[in-house]
């Protein structure tokens, strides 16, 4: 950068050319400003004074706005005061009118109550007169009713007297009839004694017959016992006297076919069941009708021992579907639903063919005794 200077002394300074030109421009502006001040074209003031004047001007404007708003509010409240005064005048006028109407109403109420009191008094008087007339009418009616009741009582008494006379005559007639019946009862008592004698004789005959039947039953039971012990001994069952003589010879699966209504149509269905053969201790020399009841009674006692839970009644014997429907939870139980007698002339013993819904559980004591093989 180039520097410009005059003389090299203590009063002289060294500046750049650019700084010199800037100072020159400032000096020109100052001279122009000084000339303008001399000609009264411009006024020089301090910066602080200028700021104060600007601030005062702003405050003045703000104050002017506030005064304007205050004036507007004064005008508004003046209008409101006029409206309030007008409303107060109207209210006062209405109050005067209401007071006038109240006074008129008060006078009308007094007059109304006076008229009403007078009317009530007249109504009470009329009601009292009507009550008096009603009482007289009631007295007449009660007197008439009393007279009618007296007459009715007299008539009723007369009728009662006539009825009593008739009843007395009827009682006399009944007494005569009772006497006749008493004679008949005495005759019946005599005949009843004869009937009692005949009845006692009949009872004695029935008692003798019952004793004979009991003896026959005991004899039959004794025959069954002897037959059972002999059959047990012949088959090698021990102890022969305590064992009931029933053995399970065989058991196999079987298909039970039956008809059922499914979806409104008759359908043939089948169920897997078990058919087993039991050997009884009774000889085939006995007829089936003679031994059937005894075998059924024995069967009820042994079904639990061979794994059956229940046995259907005799009327349902052989009815699979009916038995399953009648017995509760039949699908979970082993049900004996059918049995038939089979005569085995080879062993000379009656066999019992039974049908159960599940397989049997046969203990060792109910299996045929295995005979030792001959060497």
C-alpha positions in Angstrom: 0.0 0.0 0.0 1.3 3.5 -0.9 1.5 6.2 1.9 1.4 9.9 1.5 3.0 12.5 3.9 4.2 16.1 4.0 7.2 16.5 6.2 8.8 14.2 8.7 8.4 16.0 12.0 6.6 15.5 15.4 3.5 17.4 14.3 3.1 15.3 11.2 1.3 12.0 10.9 1.4 9.3 8.3 -2.0 8.0 6.9 -2.9 6.0 3.8 -4.4 7.6 0.8 -7.7 6.0 1.3 -8.0 7.4 4.8 -7.1 10.8 3.5 -9.8 10.7 0.9 -12.3 9.7 3.5 -11.3 12.6 5.7 -11.6 14.9 2.7 -15.2 13.7 2.1 -16.1 14.3 5.7 -14.6 17.7 5.6 -16.7 18.6 2.5 -19.9 17.4 4.3 -19.0 19.5 7.3 -18.5 22.6 5.2 -21.8 22.1 3.5 -23.5 21.6 6.8 -21.9 24.7 8.2 -23.0 26.7 5.2 -26.6 25.4 5.5 -26.7 26.4 9.2 -25.5 29.9 8.3 -28.3 30.2 5.8 -30.9 28.9 8.4 -31.6 25.8 6.2 -30.7 23.3 9.0 -30.5 23.3 12.8 -27.9 21.4 14.7 -29.2 19.6 17.9 -27.7 17.1 20.2 -28.5 13.4 19.8 -29.8 13.2 23.3 -32.1 16.2 22.7 -33.3 14.6 19.5 -34.1 11.3 21.3 -35.9 13.2 24.0 -38.0 15.1 21.5 -38.8 11.8 19.7 -39.8 10.1 23.0 -41.9 13.1 24.0 -43.6 13.0 20.6 -44.4 9.3 21.1 -45.8 9.8 24.6 -47.8 12.7 23.3 -49.3 10.5 20.6 -50.1 7.8 23.2 -51.6 10.3 25.5 -53.7 11.7 22.6 -55.0 8.2 21.9 -55.9 7.6 25.5 -57.7 11.0 25.7 -59.6 10.0 22.6 -60.6 6.7 24.0 -61.6 8.3 27.4 -63.8 10.8 25.5 -65.4 7.9 23.6 -66.1 6.1 26.9 -67.5 9.2 28.4 -69.9 9.5 25.5 -70.8 5.8 25.8 -71.6 6.1 29.5 -73.5 9.3 28.9 -75.7 7.4 26.4 -76.1 4.5 28.9 -77.1 7.0 31.6 -79.8 8.4 29.4 -81.0 4.9 28.6 -81.0 4.0 32.4 -82.9 7.1 33.2 -85.4 6.3 30.5 -85.7 2.7 31.9 -86.1 4.1 35.4 -88.9 6.4 34.2 -90.6 3.4 32.5 -90.2 1.2 35.6 -91.7 3.9 37.8 -94.6 4.3 35.4 -95.2 0.5 35.4 -94.9 0.4 39.2 -97.6 3.1 39.5 -99.8 1.1 37.1 -99.1 -2.2 39.0 -99.9 -0.5 42.3 -103.2 0.7 40.9 -104.1 -2.7 39.6 -103.1 -4.3 43.0 -105.4 -1.9 44.8 -108.2 -2.8 42.4 -107.5 -6.5 42.8 -107.4 -6.3 46.6 -110.8 -4.6 46.6 -112.1 -7.3 44.2 -110.7 -10.1 46.4 -112.4 -8.6 49.5 -115.6 -8.5 47.6 -115.2 -12.0 46.3 -114.5 -13.5 49.7 -117.5 -11.7 51.1 -119.7 -13.1 48.4 -118.2 -16.6 48.8 -118.7 -16.5 52.6 -122.3 -15.5 52.0 -122.8 -18.3 49.5 -121.2 -20.9 51.8 -123.5 -19.9 54.6 -126.5 -20.3 52.3 -125.1 -23.7 51.1 -124.7 -24.8 54.7 -128.3 -23.8 55.5 -129.6 -25.6 52.4 -127.5 -28.7 53.3 -128.9 -28.7 56.9 -132.5 -28.5 55.5 -131.7 -31.4 53.1 -130.1 -33.5 55.9 -133.3 -32.9 58.0 -135.4 -34.1 55.1 -133.2 -37.1 54.5 -133.4 -38.0 58.2 -137.2 -37.9 58.1 -137.2 -40.1 55.0 -134.7 -42.5 56.6 -136.8 -42.7 59.7 -139.9 -43.6 57.6 -137.9 -46.2 55.7 -136.4 -47.8 58.8 -139.9 -47.9 60.4 -141.2 -49.6 57.3 -138.3 -52.1 57.3 -138.9 -52.9 60.9 -142.6 -53.5 60.3 -141.7 -55.8 57.3 -139.2 -57.7 59.4 -141.8 -58.2 62.2 -144.3 -59.5 59.7 -141.6 -61.8 58.1 -140.6 -63.1 61.6 -144.2 -63.9 62.3 -144.6 -65.7 59.0 -141.2 -67.5 59.6 -142.3 -68.5 63.1 -145.5 -70.0 61.7 -143.6 -71.9 59.0 -141.1 -73.1 61.6 -143.9 -74.4 63.8 -145.4 -76.2 60.9 -142.0 -77.6 59.9 -141.3 -78.7 63.5 -144.6 -80.5 63.5 -143.8 -82.3 60.3 -140.3 -83.2 61.6 -141.9 -84.6 64.7 -144.1 -86.7 62.6 -141.1 -87.8 60.5 -139.2 -88.6 63.7 -142.0 -90.8 64.9 -142.0 -92.5 61.5 -138.2 -92.9 61.7 -138.5 -94.4 65.1 -140.9 -97.0 63.8 -138.5 -97.7 60.9 -135.5 -97.9 63.2 -137.4 -100.4 65.4 -138.1 -102.5 62.3 -134.4 -102.2 61.2 -133.3 -103.2 64.7 -135.2 -106.4 64.4 -133.6 -107.0 61.0 -130.1 -106.3 62.5 -130.7 -108.8 65.2 -131.7 -111.4 62.6 -128.5 -110.4 60.6 -126.4 -110.8 63.8 -127.6 -114.3 64.1 -126.8 -115.1 60.4 -123.4 -113.2 60.8 -122.4 -115.6 63.6 -123.0 -118.4 61.2 -121.0 -116.7 58.5 -118.1 -116.1 60.9 -118.1 -119.8 61.7 -117.9 -120.6 58.0 -115.2 -118.0 57.5 -113.1 -119.5 60.3 -113.5 -122.9 58.8 -112.3 -121.5 55.4 -109.3 -119.7 57.1 -108.3 -123.0 58.7 -108.4 -124.7 55.3 -106.3 -121.9 53.7 -103.8 -122.2 56.5 -103.5 -126.0 56.0 -103.0 -125.3 52.2 -100.3 -122.7 52.8 -98.5 -125.1 55.1 -98.7 -127.7 52.4 -97.4 -125.3 49.8 -94.6 -124.1 52.1 -93.6 -127.7 52.6 -93.6 -128.2 48.8 -91.4 -125.1 48.3 -89.0 -126.3 51.0 -89.0 -129.7 49.4 -88.3 -128.1 46.0 -85.4 -126.0 47.5 -84.1 -129.1 49.1 -84.3 -130.9 45.7 -82.4 -128.0 44.0 -79.7 -128.1 46.8 -79.2 -131.9 46.4 -79.1 -131.5 42.6 -76.6 -128.7 42.8 -74.3 -130.6 45.2 -74.4 -133.7 42.9 -73.6 -131.6 39.8 -70.7 -129.9 41.6 -69.3 -133.2 42.7 -69.6 -134.6 39.2 -67.8 -131.7 37.7 -65.1 -131.6 40.4 -66.1 -128.2 41.9 -65.1 -127.6 45.5 -66.4 -126.9 47.9 -69.5 -128.6 46.5 -71.9 -127.4 49.2 -71.0 -123.7 49.1 -70.5 -123.2 45.4 -73.7 -122.1 43.5 -72.8 -124.4 40.6 -72.6 -121.8 37.8 -69.6 -122.0 35.4 -68.7 -119.9 32.3 -68.0 -122.3 29.5 -67.4 -119.8 26.6 -67.7 -116.1 25.7 -67.3 -114.6 22.2 -68.1 -111.4 20.4 -71.4 -111.0 18.6 -73.3 -108.5 16.4 -76.6 -107.3 17.7 -78.8 -105.9 15.0 -81.7 -103.6 15.7 -83.9 -101.0 14.1 -83.7 -97.2 15.0 -85.3 -94.0 13.7 -82.5 -91.7 12.4 -83.4 -88.3 10.8 -87.0 -89.5 10.5 -86.1 -92.7 8.7 -86.1 -96.3 10.0 -82.6 -97.6 9.8 -81.0 -100.9 10.5 -78.1 -100.6 13.0 -75.7 -103.0 14.7 -73.8 -103.0 18.0 -70.8 -105.1 19.1 -71.8 -107.2 22.1 -70.7 -110.5 23.8 -72.5 -113.8 23.8 -71.5 -116.2 26.7 -72.6 -119.7 27.7 -73.1 -120.5 31.4 -73.5 -124.0 32.7 -76.2 -124.4 35.5 -76.2 -127.2 38.2 -79.8 -128.3 37.2 -80.5 -131.5 35.4 -82.3 -131.4 32.0 -84.8 -133.9 33.5 -86.5 -130.8 34.9 -88.8 -129.0 32.4 -87.8 -125.4 31.4 -91.0 -123.9 32.9 -90.2 -125.6 36.2 -86.6 -124.4 36.5 -86.7 -121.0 34.6 -87.7 -118.9 37.6 -85.1 -120.5 39.8 -82.3 -119.9 37.2 -83.3 -116.2 36.8 -83.2 -115.7 40.5 -79.7 -117.3 40.7 -78.6 -115.2 37.7 -79.4 -112.0 39.6 -77.1 -113.1 42.4 -74.0 -114.1 40.3 -73.9 -111.2 37.6 -71.7 -109.0 39.8 -69.2 -111.9 40.2 -68.8 -112.2 36.4 -68.4 -108.4 35.7 -72.0 -107.4 34.9 -73.4 -104.2 36.5 -77.1 -104.7 36.0 -79.7 -107.0 34.5 -82.9 -105.9 32.6 -86.3 -106.9 33.9 -87.9 -110.1 32.5 -90.3 -108.1 30.3 -87.4 -106.4 28.5 -85.5 -109.7 27.9 -84.0 -109.6 24.4 -84.9 -105.9 23.7 -81.5 -104.3 23.2 -82.6 -100.8 22.1 -85.3 -100.5 24.8 -82.9 -101.7 27.5 -80.2 -99.1 26.5 -82.7 -96.3 26.6 -84.2 -97.2 30.0 -80.9 -97.7 31.9 -79.1 -94.6 32.9 -75.5 -94.3 31.5 -76.0 -97.6 29.8 -73.1 -97.0 27.4 -70.7 -97.0 30.4 -72.1 -100.2 32.0 -71.9 -103.9 31.2 -75.6 -104.7 30.9 -77.1 -108.2 30.7 -80.0 -107.6 28.4 -80.9 -111.2 27.0 -80.8 -114.8 28.3 -82.1 -118.1 26.9 -82.2 -121.6 28.3 -80.3 -124.3 26.3 -80.7 -128.0 27.1 -77.3 -129.8 26.9 -78.1 -133.5 26.8 -74.4 -134.4 26.6 -73.7 -133.2 30.1 -77.4 -133.6 31.2 -77.4 -130.0 32.5 -79.2 -126.9 31.6 -77.1 -124.2 29.9 -77.9 -120.5 30.0 -77.0 -118.3 27.0 -76.5 -114.7 28.0 -75.9 -111.5 26.0 -74.0 -108.6 27.6 -72.9 -105.2 26.2 -69.3 -105.7 27.4 -67.0 -108.7 27.9 -67.2 -110.8 31.1 -64.7 -110.9 34.0 -64.5 -114.6 34.9 -62.8 -115.6 38.2 -61.0 -118.9 38.5 -63.9 -120.3 40.7 -66.3 -120.0 37.7 -64.2 -121.7 35.1 -64.5 -125.4 34.3 -62.3 -127.6 36.3 -59.4 -129.0 34.2 -59.2 -132.7 34.5 -55.7 -134.2 34.5 -54.7 -135.9 31.3 -54.1 -139.7 31.3 -50.5 -140.7 30.6 
